[in-house]
Amino acid sequence: MSLKVKVIKSFAGAPDTQRRTIRGLGLWKMGQVRILPDTPAIRGMVFKVKHLISQEVSDEQPQLRKRRKPRKIALRDRARAERKQA
């Protein structure tokens, strides 16, 4: 089970705590949709900003994003690999 959440109202004038909650849900733009795991923490966040988003229960599995290395570290690793090949 998962939750499909979508931003339906602008959060431009919303209090800072609500803006941070929306960002914490991974929502950045109007109309953006995210599929999130159905956990008590996520449900609490959704409840806090329920007037700004729409939610529905979904059977889709949330996709986990692969963690990226910081740009500086990735460039360093790439340079080391090139030096090793040469």
PDB file of N, CA, C and O in Angstrom:
ATOM      1  N   MET A   1       0.842  -1.182   0.000  1.00  0.00           N
ATOM      2  CA  MET A   1       0.000   0.000   0.000  1.00  0.00           C
ATOM      3  C   MET A   1       0.878   1.233   0.000  1.00  0.00           C
ATOM      4  O   MET A   1       1.962   1.246   0.582  1.00  0.00           O
ATOM      5  N   SER A   2       0.402   2.246  -0.649  1.00  0.00           N
ATOM      6  CA  SER A   2       1.128   3.502  -0.683  1.00  0.00           C
ATOM      7  C   SER A   2       0.128   4.639  -0.843  1.00  0.00           C
ATOM      8  O   SER A   2      -1.056   4.422  -1.100  1.00  0.00           O
ATOM      9  N   LEU A   3       0.624   5.831  -0.687  1.00  0.00           N
ATOM     10  CA  LEU A   3      -0.196   7.030  -0.838  1.00  0.00           C
ATOM     11  C   LEU A   3       0.264   7.806  -2.063  1.00  0.00           C
ATOM     12  O   LEU A   3       1.461   8.000  -2.276  1.00  0.00           O
ATOM     13  N   LYS A   4      -0.687   8.240  -2.856  1.00  0.00           N
ATOM     14  CA  LYS A   4      -0.385   9.101  -3.990  1.00  0.00           C
ATOM     15  C   LYS A   4      -0.815  10.505  -3.589  1.00  0.00           C
ATOM     16  O   LYS A   4      -2.002  10.765  -3.393  1.00  0.00           O
ATOM     17  N   VAL A   5       0.156  11.410  -3.468  1.00  0.00           N
ATOM     18  CA  VAL A   5      -0.148  12.775  -3.050  1.00  0.00           C
ATOM     19  C   VAL A   5       0.156  13.741  -4.181  1.00  0.00           C
ATOM     20  O   VAL A   5       1.109  13.555  -4.938  1.00  0.00           O
ATOM     21  N   LYS A   6      -0.673  14.781  -4.286  1.00  0.00           N
ATOM     22  CA  LYS A   6      -0.536  15.763  -5.355  1.00  0.00           C
ATOM     23  C   LYS A   6      -0.788  17.146  -4.785  1.00  0.00           C
ATOM     24  O   LYS A   6      -1.721  17.339  -4.006  1.00  0.00           O
ATOM     25  N   VAL A   7       0.040  18.113  -5.171  1.00  0.00           N
ATOM     26  CA  VAL A   7      -0.141  19.501  -4.734  1.00  0.00           C
ATOM     27  C   VAL A   7      -1.275  20.102  -5.565  1.00  0.00           C
ATOM     28  O   VAL A   7      -1.202  20.135  -6.794  1.00  0.00           O
ATOM     29  N   ILE A   8      -2.331  20.582  -4.880  1.00  0.00           N
ATOM     30  CA  ILE A   8      -3.466  21.146  -5.611  1.00  0.00           C
ATOM     31  C   ILE A   8      -3.638  22.641  -5.361  1.00  0.00           C
ATOM     32  O   ILE A   8      -4.334  23.314  -6.121  1.00  0.00           O
ATOM     33  N   LYS A   9      -3.015  23.172  -4.305  1.00  0.00           N
ATOM     34  CA  LYS A   9      -3.098  24.596  -4.012  1.00  0.00           C
ATOM     35  C   LYS A   9      -1.706  25.138  -3.784  1.00  0.00           C
ATOM     36  O   LYS A   9      -0.806  24.420  -3.347  1.00  0.00           O
ATOM     37  N   SER A  10      -1.540  26.410  -4.085  1.00  0.00           N
ATOM     38  CA  SER A  10      -0.249  27.050  -3.881  1.00  0.00           C
ATOM     39  C   SER A  10       0.063  27.145  -2.394  1.00  0.00           C
ATOM     40  O   SER A  10      -0.819  27.410  -1.578  1.00  0.00           O
ATOM     41  N   PHE A  11       1.314  26.928  -2.056  1.00  0.00           N
ATOM     42  CA  PHE A  11       1.730  27.052  -0.670  1.00  0.00           C
ATOM     43  C   PHE A  11       2.601  28.286  -0.483  1.00  0.00           C
ATOM     44  O   PHE A  11       3.401  28.349   0.450  1.00  0.00           O
ATOM     45  N   ALA A  12       2.446  29.281  -1.379  1.00  0.00           N
ATOM     46  CA  ALA A  12       3.265  30.496  -1.327  1.00  0.00           C
ATOM     47  C   ALA A  12       3.018  31.283  -0.038  1.00  0.00           C
ATOM     48  O   ALA A  12       3.974  31.810   0.533  1.00  0.00           O
ATOM     49  N   GLY A  13       1.800  31.383   0.432  1.00  0.00           N
ATOM     50  CA  GLY A  13       1.511  32.161   1.628  1.00  0.00           C
ATOM     51  C   GLY A  13       1.392  31.321   2.886  1.00  0.00           C
ATOM     52  O   GLY A  13       1.015  31.819   3.947  1.00  0.00           O
ATOM     53  N   ALA A  14       1.715  30.053   2.759  1.00  0.00           N
ATOM     54  CA  ALA A  14       1.569  29.135   3.897  1.00  0.00           C
ATOM     55  C   ALA A  14       2.678  29.382   4.924  1.00  0.00           C
ATOM     56  O   ALA A  14       3.749  29.878   4.572  1.00  0.00           O
ATOM     57  N   PRO A  15       2.427  29.041   6.182  1.00  0.00           N
ATOM     58  CA  PRO A  15       3.474  29.176   7.197  1.00  0.00           C
ATOM     59  C   PRO A  15       4.696  28.321   6.855  1.00  0.00           C
ATOM     60  O   PRO A  15       4.603  27.337   6.120  1.00  0.00           O
ATOM     61  N   ASP A  16       5.817  28.715   7.395  1.00  0.00           N
ATOM     62  CA  ASP A  16       7.078  28.045   7.089  1.00  0.00           C
ATOM     63  C   ASP A  16       7.039  26.560   7.445  1.00  0.00           C
ATOM     64  O   ASP A  16       7.609  25.742   6.723  1.00  0.00           O
ATOM     65  N   THR A  17       6.386  26.205   8.532  1.00  0.00           N
ATOM     66  CA  THR A  17       6.339  24.788   8.927  1.00  0.00           C
ATOM     67  C   THR A  17       5.596  23.952   7.888  1.00  0.00           C
ATOM     68  O   THR A  17       5.977  22.813   7.615  1.00  0.00           O
ATOM     69  N   GLN A  18       4.536  24.516   7.308  1.00  0.00           N
ATOM     70  CA  GLN A  18       3.797  23.782   6.276  1.00  0.00           C
ATOM     71  C   GLN A  18       4.613  23.681   4.992  1.00  0.00           C
ATOM     72  O   GLN A  18       4.570  22.653   4.316  1.00  0.00           O
ATOM     73  N   ARG A  19       5.353  24.730   4.646  1.00  0.00           N
ATOM     74  CA  ARG A  19       6.212  24.667   3.461  1.00  0.00           C
ATOM     75  C   ARG A  19       7.286  23.598   3.623  1.00  0.00           C
ATOM     76  O   ARG A  19       7.580  22.848   2.691  1.00  0.00           O
ATOM     77  N   ARG A  20       7.866  23.539   4.814  1.00  0.00           N
ATOM     78  CA  ARG A  20       8.894  22.533   5.062  1.00  0.00           C
ATOM     79  C   ARG A  20       8.299  21.127   5.035  1.00  0.00           C
ATOM     80  O   ARG A  20       8.962  20.183   4.605  1.00  0.00           O
ATOM     81  N   THR A  21       7.060  20.980   5.487  1.00  0.00           N
ATOM     82  CA  THR A  21       6.394  19.677   5.438  1.00  0.00           C
ATOM     83  C   THR A  21       6.175  19.243   3.995  1.00  0.00           C
ATOM     84  O   THR A  21       6.397  18.080   3.658  1.00  0.00           O
ATOM     85  N   ILE A  22       5.745  20.158   3.148  1.00  0.00           N
ATOM     86  CA  ILE A  22       5.534  19.835   1.734  1.00  0.00           C
ATOM     87  C   ILE A  22       6.858  19.462   1.083  1.00  0.00           C
ATOM     88  O   ILE A  22       6.920  18.511   0.303  1.00  0.00           O
ATOM     89  N   ARG A  23       7.903  20.194   1.391  1.00  0.00           N
ATOM     90  CA  ARG A  23       9.235  19.862   0.862  1.00  0.00           C
ATOM     91  C   ARG A  23       9.688  18.491   1.377  1.00  0.00           C
ATOM     92  O   ARG A  23      10.315  17.719   0.651  1.00  0.00           O
ATOM     93  N   GLY A  24       9.363  18.205   2.632  1.00  0.00           N
ATOM     94  CA  GLY A  24       9.714  16.919   3.214  1.00  0.00           C
ATOM     95  C   GLY A  24       9.008  15.752   2.533  1.00  0.00           C
ATOM     96  O   GLY A  24       9.524  14.635   2.507  1.00  0.00           O
ATOM     97  N   LEU A  25       7.845  16.013   1.991  1.00  0.00           N
ATOM     98  CA  LEU A  25       7.123  14.989   1.229  1.00  0.00           C
ATOM     99  C   LEU A  25       7.713  14.821  -0.172  1.00  0.00           C
ATOM    100  O   LEU A  25       7.329  13.913  -0.909  1.00  0.00           O
ATOM    101  N   GLY A  26       8.647  15.702  -0.534  1.00  0.00           N
ATOM    102  CA  GLY A  26       9.273  15.621  -1.851  1.00  0.00           C
ATOM    103  C   GLY A  26       8.499  16.334  -2.931  1.00  0.00           C
ATOM    104  O   GLY A  26       8.684  16.059  -4.116  1.00  0.00           O
ATOM    105  N   LEU A  27       7.635  17.247  -2.536  1.00  0.00           N
ATOM    106  CA  LEU A  27       6.827  17.997  -3.500  1.00  0.00           C
ATOM    107  C   LEU A  27       7.415  19.393  -3.656  1.00  0.00           C
ATOM    108  O   LEU A  27       7.662  20.082  -2.666  1.00  0.00           O
ATOM    109  N   TRP A  28       7.639  19.807  -4.897  1.00  0.00           N
ATOM    110  CA  TRP A  28       8.277  21.094  -5.148  1.00  0.00           C
ATOM    111  C   TRP A  28       7.428  22.027  -6.008  1.00  0.00           C
ATOM    112  O   TRP A  28       7.566  23.246  -5.901  1.00  0.00           O
ATOM    113  N   LYS A  29       6.556  21.488  -6.853  1.00  0.00           N
ATOM    114  CA  LYS A  29       5.816  22.308  -7.807  1.00  0.00           C
ATOM    115  C   LYS A  29       4.321  22.015  -7.729  1.00  0.00           C
ATOM    116  O   LYS A  29       3.900  20.971  -7.230  1.00  0.00           O
ATOM    117  N   MET A  30       3.536  22.953  -8.228  1.00  0.00           N
ATOM    118  CA  MET A  30       2.094  22.759  -8.326  1.00  0.00           C
ATOM    119  C   MET A  30       1.815  21.607  -9.288  1.00  0.00           C
ATOM    120  O   MET A  30       2.434  21.515 -10.348  1.00  0.00           O
ATOM    121  N   GLY A  31       0.890  20.738  -8.920  1.00  0.00           N
ATOM    122  CA  GLY A  31       0.499  19.631  -9.777  1.00  0.00           C
ATOM    123  C   GLY A  31       1.436  18.437  -9.715  1.00  0.00           C
ATOM    124  O   GLY A  31       1.181  17.423 -10.366  1.00  0.00           O
ATOM    125  N   GLN A  32       2.501  18.533  -8.957  1.00  0.00           N
ATOM    126  CA  GLN A  32       3.447  17.428  -8.858  1.00  0.00           C
ATOM    127  C   GLN A  32       2.830  16.280  -8.063  1.00  0.00           C
ATOM    128  O   GLN A  32       2.121  16.504  -7.083  1.00  0.00           O
ATOM    129  N   VAL A  33       3.104  15.065  -8.490  1.00  0.00           N
ATOM    130  CA  VAL A  33       2.557  13.872  -7.849  1.00  0.00           C
ATOM    131  C   VAL A  33       3.710  13.006  -7.358  1.00  0.00           C
ATOM    132  O   VAL A  33       4.697  12.814  -8.069  1.00  0.00           O
ATOM    133  N   ARG A  34       3.584  12.489  -6.150  1.00  0.00           N
ATOM    134  CA  ARG A  34       4.572  11.558  -5.593  1.00  0.00           C
ATOM    135  C   ARG A  34       3.832  10.361  -5.028  1.00  0.00           C
ATOM    136  O   ARG A  34       2.736  10.496  -4.483  1.00  0.00           O
ATOM    137  N   ILE A  35       4.427   9.210  -5.158  1.00  0.00           N
ATOM    138  CA  ILE A  35       3.908   8.000  -4.538  1.00  0.00           C
ATOM    139  C   ILE A  35       4.824   7.707  -3.360  1.00  0.00           C
ATOM    140  O   ILE A  35       6.023   7.487  -3.528  1.00  0.00           O
ATOM    141  N   LEU A  36       4.240   7.707  -2.162  1.00  0.00           N
ATOM    142  CA  LEU A  36       5.001   7.571  -0.930  1.00  0.00           C
ATOM    143  C   LEU A  36       4.539   6.351  -0.155  1.00  0.00           C
ATOM    144  O   LEU A  36       3.386   5.938  -0.281  1.00  0.00           O
ATOM    145  N   PRO A  37       5.426   5.767   0.650  1.00  0.00           N
ATOM    146  CA  PRO A  37       5.005   4.617   1.470  1.00  0.00           C
ATOM    147  C   PRO A  37       3.958   5.038   2.487  1.00  0.00           C
ATOM    148  O   PRO A  37       3.975   6.165   2.982  1.00  0.00           O
ATOM    149  N   ASP A  38       3.056   4.134   2.792  1.00  0.00           N
ATOM    150  CA  ASP A  38       1.974   4.421   3.731  1.00  0.00           C
ATOM    151  C   ASP A  38       2.452   4.122   5.155  1.00  0.00           C
ATOM    152  O   ASP A  38       2.273   3.016   5.665  1.00  0.00           O
ATOM    153  N   THR A  39       3.060   5.127   5.782  1.00  0.00           N
ATOM    154  CA  THR A  39       3.560   4.981   7.149  1.00  0.00           C
ATOM    155  C   THR A  39       2.892   6.029   8.030  1.00  0.00           C
ATOM    156  O   THR A  39       2.369   7.019   7.518  1.00  0.00           O
ATOM    157  N   PRO A  40       2.902   5.830   9.340  1.00  0.00           N
ATOM    158  CA  PRO A  40       2.310   6.831  10.227  1.00  0.00           C
ATOM    159  C   PRO A  40       2.965   8.209  10.095  1.00  0.00           C
ATOM    160  O   PRO A  40       2.287   9.231  10.206  1.00  0.00           O
ATOM    161  N   ALA A  41       4.268   8.240   9.860  1.00  0.00           N
ATOM    162  CA  ALA A  41       4.967   9.520   9.710  1.00  0.00           C
ATOM    163  C   ALA A  41       4.480  10.273   8.473  1.00  0.00           C
ATOM    164  O   ALA A  41       4.216  11.474   8.533  1.00  0.00           O
ATOM    165  N   ILE A  42       4.365   9.565   7.362  1.00  0.00           N
ATOM    166  CA  ILE A  42       3.890  10.187   6.122  1.00  0.00           C
ATOM    167  C   ILE A  42       2.444  10.631   6.282  1.00  0.00           C
ATOM    168  O   ILE A  42       2.080  11.722   5.845  1.00  0.00           O
ATOM    169  N   ARG A  43       1.616   9.798   6.905  1.00  0.00           N
ATOM    170  CA  ARG A  43       0.214  10.173   7.121  1.00  0.00           C
ATOM    171  C   ARG A  43       0.100  11.431   7.984  1.00  0.00           C
ATOM    172  O   ARG A  43      -0.763  12.274   7.738  1.00  0.00           O
ATOM    173  N   GLY A  44       0.961  11.562   8.987  1.00  0.00           N
ATOM    174  CA  GLY A  44       0.959  12.753   9.823  1.00  0.00           C
ATOM    175  C   GLY A  44       1.337  13.989   9.044  1.00  0.00           C
ATOM    176  O   GLY A  44       0.754  15.054   9.244  1.00  0.00           O
ATOM    177  N   MET A  45       2.312  13.860   8.152  1.00  0.00           N
ATOM    178  CA  MET A  45       2.715  14.989   7.317  1.00  0.00           C
ATOM    179  C   MET A  45       1.588  15.387   6.369  1.00  0.00           C
ATOM    180  O   MET A  45       1.314  16.570   6.168  1.00  0.00           O
ATOM    181  N   VAL A  46       0.944  14.380   5.794  1.00  0.00           N
ATOM    182  CA  VAL A  46      -0.174  14.646   4.874  1.00  0.00           C
ATOM    183  C   VAL A  46      -1.314  15.326   5.629  1.00  0.00           C
ATOM    184  O   VAL A  46      -1.940  16.246   5.103  1.00  0.00           O
ATOM    185  N   PHE A  47      -1.589  14.887   6.845  1.00  0.00           N
ATOM    186  CA  PHE A  47      -2.665  15.493   7.646  1.00  0.00           C
ATOM    187  C   PHE A  47      -2.369  16.968   7.924  1.00  0.00           C
ATOM    188  O   PHE A  47      -3.282  17.794   7.941  1.00  0.00           O
ATOM    189  N   LYS A  48      -1.116  17.292   8.137  1.00  0.00           N
ATOM    190  CA  LYS A  48      -0.734  18.659   8.470  1.00  0.00           C
ATOM    191  C   LYS A  48      -0.993  19.624   7.310  1.00  0.00           C
ATOM    192  O   LYS A  48      -1.302  20.793   7.543  1.00  0.00           O
ATOM    193  N   VAL A  49      -0.872  19.159   6.076  1.00  0.00           N
ATOM    194  CA  VAL A  49      -1.056  20.022   4.909  1.00  0.00           C
ATOM    195  C   VAL A  49      -2.193  19.526   4.018  1.00  0.00           C
ATOM    196  O   VAL A  49      -2.161  19.720   2.803  1.00  0.00           O
ATOM    197  N   LYS A  50      -3.202  18.884   4.620  1.00  0.00           N
ATOM    198  CA  LYS A  50      -4.285  18.283   3.838  1.00  0.00           C
ATOM    199  C   LYS A  50      -5.074  19.299   3.025  1.00  0.00           C
ATOM    200  O   LYS A  50      -5.713  18.936   2.038  1.00  0.00           O
ATOM    201  N   HIS A  51      -5.038  20.568   3.424  1.00  0.00           N
ATOM    202  CA  HIS A  51      -5.767  21.599   2.690  1.00  0.00           C
ATOM    203  C   HIS A  51      -5.006  22.060   1.439  1.00  0.00           C
ATOM    204  O   HIS A  51      -5.565  22.779   0.610  1.00  0.00           O
ATOM    205  N   LEU A  52      -3.746  21.657   1.296  1.00  0.00           N
ATOM    206  CA  LEU A  52      -2.936  22.061   0.146  1.00  0.00           C
ATOM    207  C   LEU A  52      -2.689  20.925  -0.844  1.00  0.00           C
ATOM    208  O   LEU A  52      -2.265  21.165  -1.974  1.00  0.00           O
ATOM    209  N   ILE A  53      -2.953  19.690  -0.419  1.00  0.00           N
ATOM    210  CA  ILE A  53      -2.681  18.544  -1.280  1.00  0.00           C
ATOM    211  C   ILE A  53      -3.889  17.626  -1.348  1.00  0.00           C
ATOM    212  O   ILE A  53      -4.787  17.692  -0.508  1.00  0.00           O
ATOM    213  N   SER A  54      -3.898  16.776  -2.355  1.00  0.00           N
ATOM    214  CA  SER A  54      -4.905  15.714  -2.414  1.00  0.00           C
ATOM    215  C   SER A  54      -4.170  14.395  -2.220  1.00  0.00           C
ATOM    216  O   SER A  54      -3.000  14.262  -2.578  1.00  0.00           O
ATOM    217  N   GLN A  55      -4.870  13.430  -1.651  1.00  0.00           N
ATOM    218  CA  GLN A  55      -4.251  12.126  -1.416  1.00  0.00           C
ATOM    219  C   GLN A  55      -5.210  11.027  -1.806  1.00  0.00           C
ATOM    220  O   GLN A  55      -6.428  11.191  -1.739  1.00  0.00           O
ATOM    221  N   GLU A  56      -4.650   9.906  -2.213  1.00  0.00           N
ATOM    222  CA  GLU A  56      -5.449   8.717  -2.461  1.00  0.00           C
ATOM    223  C   GLU A  56      -4.570   7.498  -2.189  1.00  0.00           C
ATOM    224  O   GLU A  56      -3.355   7.530  -2.383  1.00  0.00           O
ATOM    225  N   VAL A  57      -5.206   6.442  -1.742  1.00  0.00           N
ATOM    226  CA  VAL A  57      -4.490   5.197  -1.477  1.00  0.00           C
ATOM    227  C   VAL A  57      -4.271   4.502  -2.807  1.00  0.00           C
ATOM    228  O   VAL A  57      -5.179   4.419  -3.635  1.00  0.00           O
ATOM    229  N   SER A  58      -3.069   4.007  -3.003  1.00  0.00           N
ATOM    230  CA  SER A  58      -2.693   3.401  -4.278  1.00  0.00           C
ATOM    231  C   SER A  58      -2.041   2.049  -4.028  1.00  0.00           C
ATOM    232  O   SER A  58      -1.477   1.811  -2.961  1.00  0.00           O
ATOM    233  N   ASP A  59      -2.123   1.168  -5.017  1.00  0.00           N
ATOM    234  CA  ASP A  59      -1.460  -0.131  -4.931  1.00  0.00           C
ATOM    235  C   ASP A  59      -0.055  -0.083  -5.528  1.00  0.00           C
ATOM    236  O   ASP A  59       0.704  -1.046  -5.416  1.00  0.00           O
ATOM    237  N   GLU A  60       0.287   1.036  -6.162  1.00  0.00           N
ATOM    238  CA  GLU A  60       1.620   1.165  -6.748  1.00  0.00           C
ATOM    239  C   GLU A  60       2.671   1.191  -5.647  1.00  0.00           C
ATOM    240  O   GLU A  60       2.432   1.707  -4.555  1.00  0.00           O
ATOM    241  N   GLN A  61       3.820   0.635  -5.946  1.00  0.00           N
ATOM    242  CA  GLN A  61       4.918   0.643  -4.989  1.00  0.00           C
ATOM    243  C   GLN A  61       5.735   1.921  -5.174  1.00  0.00           C
ATOM    244  O   GLN A  61       6.058   2.293  -6.302  1.00  0.00           O
ATOM    245  N   PRO A  62       6.065   2.588  -4.080  1.00  0.00           N
ATOM    246  CA  PRO A  62       6.894   3.788  -4.214  1.00  0.00           C
ATOM    247  C   PRO A  62       8.280   3.414  -4.704  1.00  0.00           C
ATOM    248  O   PRO A  62       8.867   2.437  -4.239  1.00  0.00           O
ATOM    249  N   GLN A  63       8.809   4.197  -5.650  1.00  0.00           N
ATOM    250  CA  GLN A  63      10.135   3.939  -6.176  1.00  0.00           C
ATOM    251  C   GLN A  63      11.158   4.644  -5.299  1.00  0.00           C
ATOM    252  O   GLN A  63      11.064   5.847  -5.056  1.00  0.00           O
ATOM    253  N   LEU A  64      12.121   3.891  -4.837  1.00  0.00           N
ATOM    254  CA  LEU A  64      13.178   4.477  -4.037  1.00  0.00           C
ATOM    255  C   LEU A  64      14.220   5.087  -4.964  1.00  0.00           C
ATOM    256  O   LEU A  64      14.641   4.467  -5.940  1.00  0.00           O
ATOM    257  N   ARG A  65      14.624   6.299  -4.647  1.00  0.00           N
ATOM    258  CA  ARG A  65      15.631   6.966  -5.458  1.00  0.00           C
ATOM    259  C   ARG A  65      17.017   6.498  -5.047  1.00  0.00           C
ATOM    260  O   ARG A  65      17.308   6.319  -3.864  1.00  0.00           O
ATOM    261  N   LYS A  66      17.860   6.305  -6.042  1.00  0.00           N
ATOM    262  CA  LYS A  66      19.219   5.914  -5.762  1.00  0.00           C
ATOM    263  C   LYS A  66      19.971   7.125  -5.208  1.00  0.00           C
ATOM    264  O   LYS A  66      19.872   8.232  -5.737  1.00  0.00           O
ATOM    265  N   ARG A  67      20.712   6.893  -4.149  1.00  0.00           N
ATOM    266  CA  ARG A  67      21.441   7.990  -3.527  1.00  0.00           C
ATOM    267  C   ARG A  67      22.615   8.382  -4.408  1.00  0.00           C
ATOM    268  O   ARG A  67      23.391   7.530  -4.839  1.00  0.00           O
ATOM    269  N   ARG A  68      22.740   9.683  -4.672  1.00  0.00           N
ATOM    270  CA  ARG A  68      23.819  10.182  -5.509  1.00  0.00           C
ATOM    271  C   ARG A  68      24.939  10.736  -4.652  1.00  0.00           C
ATOM    272  O   ARG A  68      24.714  11.287  -3.574  1.00  0.00           O
ATOM    273  N   LYS A  69      26.145  10.578  -5.155  1.00  0.00           N
ATOM    274  CA  LYS A  69      27.293  11.165  -4.475  1.00  0.00           C
ATOM    275  C   LYS A  69      27.313  12.664  -4.762  1.00  0.00           C
ATOM    276  O   LYS A  69      26.817  13.100  -5.801  1.00  0.00           O
ATOM    277  N   PRO A  70      27.880  13.452  -3.856  1.00  0.00           N
ATOM    278  CA  PRO A  70      28.042  14.876  -4.141  1.00  0.00           C
ATOM    279  C   PRO A  70      28.900  15.067  -5.392  1.00  0.00           C
ATOM    280  O   PRO A  70      29.753  14.233  -5.696  1.00  0.00           O
ATOM    281  N   ARG A  71      28.678  16.143  -6.103  1.00  0.00           N
ATOM    282  CA  ARG A  71      29.352  16.378  -7.376  1.00  0.00           C
ATOM    283  C   ARG A  71      30.869  16.351  -7.229  1.00  0.00           C
ATOM    284  O   ARG A  71      31.569  15.773  -8.060  1.00  0.00           O
ATOM    285  N   LYS A  72      31.366  16.968  -6.180  1.00  0.00           N
ATOM    286  CA  LYS A  72      32.805  17.032  -5.962  1.00  0.00           C
ATOM    287  C   LYS A  72      33.399  15.624  -5.812  1.00  0.00           C
ATOM    288  O   LYS A  72      34.465  15.338  -6.357  1.00  0.00           O
ATOM    289  N   ILE A  73      32.721  14.767  -5.090  1.00  0.00           N
ATOM    290  CA  ILE A  73      33.197  13.401  -4.874  1.00  0.00           C
ATOM    291  C   ILE A  73      33.117  12.595  -6.170  1.00  0.00           C
ATOM    292  O   ILE A  73      34.030  11.830  -6.480  1.00  0.00           O
ATOM    293  N   ALA A  74      32.035  12.763  -6.926  1.00  0.00           N
ATOM    294  CA  ALA A  74      31.885  12.036  -8.190  1.00  0.00           C
ATOM    295  C   ALA A  74      32.980  12.431  -9.173  1.00  0.00           C
ATOM    296  O   ALA A  74      33.526  11.569  -9.862  1.00  0.00           O
ATOM    297  N   LEU A  75      33.311  13.720  -9.250  1.00  0.00           N
ATOM    298  CA  LEU A  75      34.378  14.174 -10.140  1.00  0.00           C
ATOM    299  C   LEU A  75      35.725  13.597  -9.700  1.00  0.00           C
ATOM    300  O   LEU A  75      36.535  13.189 -10.532  1.00  0.00           O
ATOM    301  N   ARG A  76      35.954  13.568  -8.394  1.00  0.00           N
ATOM    302  CA  ARG A  76      37.199  13.017  -7.876  1.00  0.00           C
ATOM    303  C   ARG A  76      37.331  11.537  -8.237  1.00  0.00           C
ATOM    304  O   ARG A  76      38.389  11.095  -8.684  1.00  0.00           O
ATOM    305  N   ASP A  77      36.260  10.781  -8.044  1.00  0.00           N
ATOM    306  CA  ASP A  77      36.285   9.360  -8.360  1.00  0.00           C
ATOM    307  C   ASP A  77      36.493   9.119  -9.851  1.00  0.00           C
ATOM    308  O   ASP A  77      37.210   8.197 -10.240  1.00  0.00           O
ATOM    309  N   ARG A  78      35.866   9.947 -10.685  1.00  0.00           N
ATOM    310  CA  ARG A  78      36.022   9.806 -12.130  1.00  0.00           C
ATOM    311  C   ARG A  78      37.459  10.094 -12.549  1.00  0.00           C
ATOM    312  O   ARG A  78      38.010   9.391 -13.396  1.00  0.00           O
ATOM    313  N   ALA A  79      38.068  11.122 -11.962  1.00  0.00           N
ATOM    314  CA  ALA A  79      39.456  11.449 -12.279  1.00  0.00           C
ATOM    315  C   ALA A  79      40.394  10.330 -11.833  1.00  0.00           C
ATOM    316  O   ALA A  79      41.345  10.006 -12.544  1.00  0.00           O
ATOM    317  N   ARG A  80      40.145   9.741 -10.678  1.00  0.00           N
ATOM    318  CA  ARG A  80      40.970   8.635 -10.203  1.00  0.00           C
ATOM    319  C   ARG A  80      40.855   7.416 -11.124  1.00  0.00           C
ATOM    320  O   ARG A  80      41.847   6.736 -11.385  1.00  0.00           O
ATOM    321  N   ALA A  81      39.661   7.150 -11.607  1.00  0.00           N
ATOM    322  CA  ALA A  81      39.453   6.024 -12.516  1.00  0.00           C
ATOM    323  C   ALA A  81      40.191   6.248 -13.838  1.00  0.00           C
ATOM    324  O   ALA A  81      40.769   5.315 -14.394  1.00  0.00           O
ATOM    325  N   GLU A  82      40.172   7.484 -14.338  1.00  0.00           N
ATOM    326  CA  GLU A  82      40.868   7.796 -15.582  1.00  0.00           C
ATOM    327  C   GLU A  82      42.369   7.658 -15.403  1.00  0.00           C
ATOM    328  O   GLU A  82      43.054   7.160 -16.295  1.00  0.00           O
ATOM    329  N   ARG A  83      42.897   8.098 -14.247  1.00  0.00           N
ATOM    330  CA  ARG A  83      44.329   7.969 -13.976  1.00  0.00           C
ATOM    331  C   ARG A  83      44.745   6.507 -13.888  1.00  0.00           C
ATOM    332  O   ARG A  83      45.843   6.132 -14.301  1.00  0.00           O
ATOM    333  N   LYS A  84      43.856   5.694 -13.346  1.00  0.00           N
ATOM    334  CA  LYS A  84      44.152   4.266 -13.195  1.00  0.00           C
ATOM    335  C   LYS A  84      44.226   3.575 -14.557  1.00  0.00           C
ATOM    336  O   LYS A  84      45.041   2.672 -14.753  1.00  0.00           O
ATOM    337  N   GLN A  85      43.372   4.000 -15.499  1.00  0.00           N
ATOM    338  CA  GLN A  85      43.350   3.409 -16.824  1.00  0.00           C
ATOM    339  C   GLN A  85      44.579   3.811 -17.639  1.00  0.00           C
ATOM    340  O   GLN A  85      45.052   3.025 -18.460  1.00  0.00           O
ATOM    341  N   ALA A  86      45.093   4.994 -17.431  1.00  0.00           N
ATOM    342  CA  ALA A  86      46.217   5.504 -18.229  1.00  0.00           C
ATOM    343  C   ALA A  86      47.560   4.981 -17.767  1.00  0.00           C
ATOM    344  O   ALA A  86      48.590   5.327 -18.346  1.00  0.00           O
TER     345      ALA A  86
END
